[in-house]
Each structure stands twice: as structure tokens, then as C-alpha cells.
Amino acid sequence: MTGYGREIAAIGETRITVEVRTVNHRFLDLSIKMPKMLLYIEEKIKEQARSFFTRGRIDVMVTIEGEGLVNEPLTLIGIY
């Protein structure tokens, strides 16, 4: 299993980019990198990933460009 995916969402003048990279691995190994202001959704991202994968090295990178969401909470709605 090797794969790469990227999604970009624009909310006002703010861009949120999520990249996922996977490679074959004997066990499930999740690595999530995101801005500190989003750490409250890290466990939800892990739960979503575990519901789809039982093995593999999975790297998730979340980046935010712009300042429009500094005071706005984000909600994880699902991975499809």
C-alpha cells in the first residue's frame, strides 16, 4: 500500500491543506503534523484513520495559510 492524497479547502481568505502519505508497513504507524491551534482534533483524526487502516505508515500534514481562522473552531466531519 503506497499512496498520496491532498485536499485544499478555502474558508474566506484562509486556505487549509491536508496531505496524506502512506507506505506499506507491518503495523499501523500514524504521524500527524499540524499547527498547535489544531491539536484538539488530533485524536479525532487518529480515530478516523484507524477506522480505515489496520497497517501501514501514515503521515498526515495539515497546514493553514491566512489568519482568518485564528478565533474560529474547526470540526472534523469525516474522511472519505
Protein Blocks (a to p, Z undefined) as FASTA:
>chain_A
ZZdddddddehjaccdddddddddfbdcddddddfklmmmmmmmmmmmmmmpcgdcdddd
dddedjklmmpccddfbdZZ
